[in-house]
Amino acid sequence: MRSKNIYLVIGADSLVGASLMKSLHQSGEEVYGTTRRRNSAGARRIYLDFEDPESYQLPMKATYAYVVAAATNYDRCETDPLARKINVELTPRLVEALLSQGLFVTLISTNSVFGGERPWPHEEDLHDARIAYAIQKHEAEERSFATASDQGVLDRFNVVRLTKILGSETSPLPGWIAAWKQKNAIEPFSDLIFAPMSVQFVGSALAAIGGKRVAGGLHLSGSRNVSYVDLAHALAGSLSIDSSLIVPSSATAKGIHIAYKPTYSGLGMERTTQLTGVLPQPLEDVVRDITKDIQL
């Protein structure tokens, strides 16, 4: 009989954190989340502030921590020194503190560390970070692995890199649905490529990874590189929307600057699947998860 884990989700109010909390609860696990607001702390909400190292000492006995919280906005990472401090200095410091308290730690990272010009990079491939956010996450990974190595606990640390996560409220989906309800056309971009996953899938996959306690680099990815035009057609088919209400456009044609426009977005998952049993998520499953609560 396996020993029971006590999970801590740092960033429990985020899209991924909330889904992970839900999946762990549904699996019957004991799980706590964190908050940056002292007056919001309670029995299942632990106060933890990246800028307050004293809060890194946990008031409860957790065995496993997911570090989900980060500064993720691309523009903010380009211009705000605090974003870099959070991602590159404070996050590895938190990882160090959690490891020193005996926890297994999962650090959430991003596919963008590979640069987007190589198809299906594997878990141990070299990075090619090109934008500020990706560079910061690369540095956070490097520092955190170094910390785990220095402590001699590489067997209690992993990094899970994610591709794009979609929920029904993720932009631009609410705008698309609103337009379709009015029988208006949408203009999805053909020059934005991604390998989408549903937030439900990510929550359940991270919970499964936690149960396996696999160290090293891991990946979660959609099974296909698609454009937003492809996604729009898949959603329209699921919702019985006339395809004439999809008018392809592009960020280039609209004069919109996009900080990260990868040629390839999907991540190779061979090691992850072998060690955890988690497979890439098919596009039809992403669409199913997104549309199941949508009514037109």
VENRAVEN-V338552 format. One record per helix or strand of 2 or more residues. SS is the DSSP state (a for helix, b for strand). FROM is the first residue (numbers start at 1). TO is the last residue. If there is no record, write none. Layout:
BEGIN
ss:SS from:FROM to:TO
ss:SS from:FROM to:TO
END
This chain:
BEGIN
ss:b from:6 to:10
ss:a from:15 to:26
ss:b from:30 to:35
ss:a from:38 to:40
ss:b from:45 to:47
ss:a from:53 to:56
ss:b from:64 to:67
ss:a from:74 to:79
ss:a from:81 to:100
ss:b from:104 to:110
ss:a from:111 to:114
ss:a from:132 to:151
ss:a from:154 to:156
ss:b from:157 to:162
ss:b from:165 to:166
ss:a from:173 to:181
ss:b from:193 to:194
ss:b from:197 to:198
ss:a from:199 to:212
ss:b from:216 to:220
ss:b from:226 to:227
ss:a from:228 to:239
ss:a from:243 to:245
ss:a from:251 to:254
ss:a from:270 to:276
ss:a from:283 to:291
END
